[in-house]
Amino acid sequence: MKLHQIYNPITASPFLCTPDYKEFAPCEALKPYIRCFWGSETPVVREKHTDDSTGIVTPDTCMDIIFYADFTKNEIQNSFCGIDERAYSSHNECAGKNVSFQFAIRFYAWTASMFAEESMKDTKNACFDAACHFPGIKKEVETYLFDTRNIYQLIPAVERILLHHFHEKHQNQVLLQSVAKILETKGNLSITDLKQEVLVSSRQLERLYLEYIGVSPKSLAAMVRYQYLWNGLLYHEHFNIADAVYQYGYSDQAHLCHDFKKYHSMSISEAKKYALQNAGNMQYKFS
């Protein structure tokens, strides 16, 4: 099953489209593994600011390698962000006016390990130098950043790099079968049912998830449920919360609202208002 065809995780600002942030779909060969590329279309002139909040990050069940090329200082910074279980404010620090370019690769949580040299264990809620897990990809992408002056030229080069660094042997079929079951049920299933579906013990399933994704199967299922709920709230015109309580396995409406706020840091109405402020820049719409 092509998991990307049944699951479309979104951020807290899925309609955001600015000079510094725009999302781009990968080529067909990479669509099962890469949620999107994102970044600046061209180098951006940034004014002086310090620790300026740029928005909120919510659990999108993805992992990102982020590159930041500072043309003024002639230096490159990078980071690899593992899967996040929490919502938090993102910040952009700039000590003075500069010209810079930002580019990122966003993996589905269960596919990042297919391109990595190290396991995803202990990557939850954490950021690292990309060289810790993706040394070859980091080195090769950085050779293009100063020579490529727009993202449309960069993406095809990065796609070739990713295809070269794809490790088929890093795919685990038991893990992928269990992720498929989580997605098919929209996160509404017990771990007891999940282990019976894939015929492994709870301990083995837990070990696989920590090794390949960095979180437990229970945690991933909860985040997937939140993502389906967020998609429904935002994109379905006739979305009914009472129906969602039953569909997603919440005990009642208060439980649903509490769970949503835990992952989003906002109430449902606040979250929709925050997201829709950029609706005029809509890039994606998922049914």
C-alpha positions as CSV (number, residue, x, y, z in Angstrom):
1,M,0.0,0.0,0.0
2,K,1.2,3.5,-0.8
3,L,0.8,5.2,2.6
4,H,1.2,8.7,1.2
5,Q,-2.0,8.2,-0.8
6,I,-4.1,7.7,2.3
7,Y,-2.4,10.1,4.7
8,N,-1.6,13.8,4.3
9,P,-0.1,15.3,7.5
10,I,-0.3,19.1,7.7
11,T,1.2,21.8,9.9
12,A,-0.5,24.5,12.0
13,S,-0.2,26.8,9.0
14,P,-0.9,24.7,6.0
15,F,-1.8,27.7,3.8
16,L,1.4,29.6,4.6
17,C,3.2,30.9,1.5
18,T,5.8,33.7,2.1
19,P,9.1,34.7,0.6
20,D,10.8,32.5,3.3
21,Y,8.4,29.5,3.3
22,K,6.7,27.7,0.4
23,E,6.1,23.9,0.0
24,F,7.0,21.9,-3.1
25,A,5.9,18.4,-4.0
26,P,8.7,15.9,-4.7
27,C,9.0,13.8,-7.9
28,E,6.9,10.7,-8.3
29,A,9.7,8.3,-7.2
30,L,10.1,10.1,-3.9
31,K,6.4,10.8,-3.1
32,P,6.1,7.7,-0.9
33,Y,9.0,8.9,1.3
34,I,9.1,12.7,1.1
35,R,6.1,14.8,2.4
36,C,7.5,17.9,0.7
37,F,10.4,20.2,0.2
38,W,10.1,23.7,1.7
39,G,12.0,26.9,1.9
40,S,12.7,30.2,0.2
41,E,12.1,30.4,-3.5
42,T,15.1,32.7,-3.9
43,P,17.6,34.3,-1.4
44,V,15.8,36.6,1.0
45,V,17.0,39.8,2.5
46,R,16.5,39.6,6.3
47,E,16.4,42.6,8.6
48,K,18.0,42.6,12.0
49,H,15.9,40.9,14.7
50,T,16.6,38.7,17.7
51,D,14.6,35.6,18.8
52,D,11.6,36.7,16.8
53,S,8.7,34.2,16.9
54,T,7.8,33.0,13.4
55,G,4.9,30.7,14.3
56,I,4.0,27.5,16.0
57,V,5.1,24.0,15.3
58,T,2.7,21.1,16.0
59,P,3.1,17.4,15.7
60,D,2.9,16.6,12.0
61,T,4.4,13.1,12.2
62,C,7.3,14.2,10.0
63,M,11.0,14.8,10.3
64,D,13.0,17.6,8.6
65,I,16.5,18.2,7.5
66,I,16.9,22.0,7.3
67,F,19.6,24.0,5.6
68,Y,20.2,27.7,6.1
69,A,22.7,29.4,3.7
70,D,23.9,32.8,4.8
71,F,25.3,34.5,1.7
72,T,26.4,37.6,3.7
73,K,28.6,35.5,6.0
74,N,29.3,32.8,3.5
75,E,28.4,30.0,5.9
76,I,25.8,27.2,6.1
77,Q,23.9,26.0,9.1
78,N,21.9,22.8,9.2
79,S,19.8,20.7,11.5
80,F,17.9,17.4,11.6
81,C,14.6,17.6,13.6
82,G,13.2,14.3,14.8
83,I,9.5,13.6,15.3
84,D,7.8,16.0,17.7
85,E,5.1,15.1,20.2
86,R,4.6,18.7,21.4
87,A,3.6,22.1,20.1
88,Y,6.0,25.0,20.5
89,S,6.8,28.4,19.1
90,S,9.5,28.5,16.4
91,H,12.0,31.3,16.3
92,N,14.3,32.9,13.8
93,E,17.4,34.6,15.1
94,C,19.3,37.1,13.0
95,A,22.0,39.4,14.5
96,G,21.9,41.8,11.5
97,K,20.8,42.4,8.0
98,N,21.8,39.5,5.7
99,V,20.9,37.7,2.5
100,S,20.1,34.1,3.1
101,F,18.4,31.0,1.6
102,Q,16.5,28.3,3.5
103,F,15.8,24.8,2.2
104,A,14.4,21.7,3.9
105,I,13.5,18.1,3.2
106,R,10.4,16.9,5.1
107,F,10.2,13.1,5.5
108,Y,7.3,11.0,6.8
109,A,8.3,9.8,10.2
110,W,8.5,6.1,9.1
111,T,10.6,6.9,6.0
112,A,13.4,9.1,7.3
113,S,15.3,6.0,8.4
114,M,15.4,4.7,4.8
115,F,17.8,7.5,4.0
116,A,19.7,7.7,7.3
117,E,23.0,6.2,8.4
118,E,22.0,6.0,12.0
119,S,18.8,4.8,13.7
120,M,16.0,7.2,14.8
121,K,16.3,6.1,18.5
122,D,16.4,9.1,20.9
123,T,15.5,11.6,18.2
124,K,12.1,12.4,19.6
125,N,11.6,16.1,20.4
126,A,15.2,16.8,19.5
127,C,17.4,18.5,16.9
128,F,20.9,17.4,15.7
129,D,23.5,18.4,13.2
130,A,22.4,16.6,10.0
131,A,25.8,14.9,9.8
132,C,24.8,12.7,12.8
133,H,22.2,10.8,10.8
134,F,22.5,11.9,7.2
135,P,26.3,12.7,6.6
136,G,26.2,11.9,2.9
137,I,23.1,13.8,2.1
138,K,24.3,16.8,4.2
139,K,27.6,17.0,2.4
140,E,26.2,16.7,-1.1
141,V,23.3,19.1,-0.6
142,E,25.6,21.8,0.8
143,T,27.7,21.7,-2.3
144,Y,24.7,23.1,-4.2
145,L,23.4,25.8,-1.8
146,F,25.7,28.7,-2.8
147,D,25.7,27.9,-6.5
148,T,22.0,27.4,-6.9
149,R,20.1,30.7,-6.6
150,N,16.6,29.4,-6.6
151,I,14.7,26.4,-5.2
152,Y,13.5,25.3,-8.6
153,Q,17.1,24.5,-9.7
154,L,18.0,23.0,-6.3
155,I,15.1,20.5,-5.9
156,P,16.1,18.3,-9.0
157,A,19.6,18.0,-7.7
158,V,18.5,17.1,-4.2
159,E,16.1,14.5,-5.6
160,R,19.0,12.8,-7.3
161,I,21.0,12.9,-4.1
162,L,18.1,11.4,-2.1
163,L,17.5,8.6,-4.6
164,H,21.2,7.8,-4.5
165,H,21.1,7.6,-0.7
166,F,17.9,5.5,-0.4
167,H,18.6,2.3,1.6
168,E,16.1,-0.4,0.6
169,K,17.6,-2.6,3.3
170,H,16.4,-0.1,5.9
171,Q,12.8,-0.8,5.2
172,N,11.1,-3.0,7.8
173,Q,8.0,-4.7,6.5
174,V,6.5,-5.4,9.9
175,L,6.9,-1.7,10.8
176,L,5.3,-0.6,7.5
177,Q,2.4,-3.0,7.9
178,S,1.7,-1.7,11.4
179,V,1.9,1.9,10.2
180,A,-0.5,1.1,7.4
181,K,-2.9,-0.3,10.0
182,I,-2.6,2.8,12.1
183,L,-3.3,5.0,9.1
184,E,-6.2,2.9,7.9
185,T,-7.9,3.2,11.3
186,K,-7.0,6.9,11.6
187,G,-5.1,6.1,14.8
188,N,-8.2,4.7,16.5
189,L,-7.0,1.2,17.5
190,S,-5.4,-0.4,20.5
191,I,-1.8,-1.7,20.6
192,T,-3.2,-5.1,21.5
193,D,-5.1,-5.1,18.2
194,L,-2.1,-3.7,16.4
195,K,0.3,-6.4,17.5
196,Q,-2.3,-9.1,16.6
197,E,-2.6,-7.6,13.1
198,V,1.2,-7.9,12.5
199,L,1.8,-11.0,14.6
200,V,4.6,-9.7,16.8
201,S,4.9,-9.1,20.5
202,S,4.3,-5.8,22.2
203,R,8.0,-5.6,23.1
204,Q,9.2,-6.3,19.6
205,L,6.8,-3.7,18.1
206,E,7.9,-1.1,20.7
207,R,11.6,-1.8,19.8
208,L,10.9,-1.4,16.1
209,Y,9.2,1.9,16.5
210,L,11.9,3.3,18.7
211,E,14.5,2.2,16.3
212,Y,12.9,3.4,13.1
213,I,10.7,6.3,14.2
214,G,11.8,7.3,17.6
215,V,8.4,7.1,19.4
216,S,6.2,4.2,20.6
217,P,3.4,2.8,18.4
218,K,0.9,4.2,20.9
219,S,2.4,7.7,20.6
220,L,2.4,7.6,16.8
221,A,-1.2,6.4,16.7
222,A,-2.2,9.3,19.0
223,M,-0.5,11.8,16.7
224,V,-2.0,10.2,13.6
225,R,-5.5,10.5,15.2
226,Y,-4.8,14.2,16.0
227,Q,-3.7,14.7,12.3
228,Y,-6.8,13.2,10.9
229,L,-8.9,15.3,13.3
230,W,-7.0,18.5,12.3
231,N,-7.5,17.7,8.6
232,G,-11.2,17.2,9.1
233,L,-11.7,20.3,11.1
234,L,-9.9,22.4,8.6
235,Y,-10.9,21.0,5.2
236,H,-14.3,19.4,5.6
237,E,-17.1,22.0,5.3
238,H,-19.7,19.9,7.2
239,F,-17.3,18.4,9.8
240,N,-19.3,17.4,12.9
241,I,-17.5,17.1,16.2
242,A,-20.1,14.7,17.7
243,D,-19.5,12.3,14.8
244,A,-15.7,12.7,15.2
245,V,-15.9,11.6,18.9
246,Y,-17.2,8.3,17.7
247,Q,-15.1,8.0,14.6
248,Y,-11.8,8.6,16.3
249,G,-12.6,6.8,19.5
250,Y,-12.8,9.6,22.0
251,S,-14.8,9.1,25.2
252,D,-16.8,12.4,24.7
253,Q,-16.5,15.9,23.1
254,A,-14.5,17.2,26.1
255,H,-11.9,14.5,25.6
256,L,-11.6,15.3,21.9
257,C,-11.1,19.0,22.6
258,H,-8.6,18.4,25.4
259,D,-6.6,16.0,23.2
260,F,-6.6,18.5,20.3
261,K,-5.3,21.3,22.5
262,K,-2.6,19.1,24.0
263,Y,-1.1,18.6,20.5
264,H,-1.9,22.0,19.1
265,S,-1.5,24.4,22.1
266,M,-4.7,26.1,20.9
267,S,-8.4,25.4,21.1
268,I,-10.1,24.2,17.9
269,S,-11.6,27.7,17.1
270,E,-8.2,29.4,17.8
271,A,-6.4,26.9,15.7
272,K,-8.7,27.3,12.7
273,K,-8.5,31.1,12.9
274,Y,-4.7,30.9,13.1
275,A,-4.5,28.6,10.0
276,L,-7.1,30.5,7.9
277,Q,-5.3,33.8,8.2
278,N,-3.2,32.5,5.3
279,A,-6.0,30.8,3.4
280,G,-5.6,33.2,0.5
281,N,-2.2,31.6,-0.1
282,M,-3.6,28.0,-0.2
283,Q,-1.1,25.5,-1.6
284,Y,-2.7,22.2,-0.8
285,K,-6.2,21.0,-0.2
286,F,-6.7,17.4,0.9
287,S,-10.1,15.6,1.1
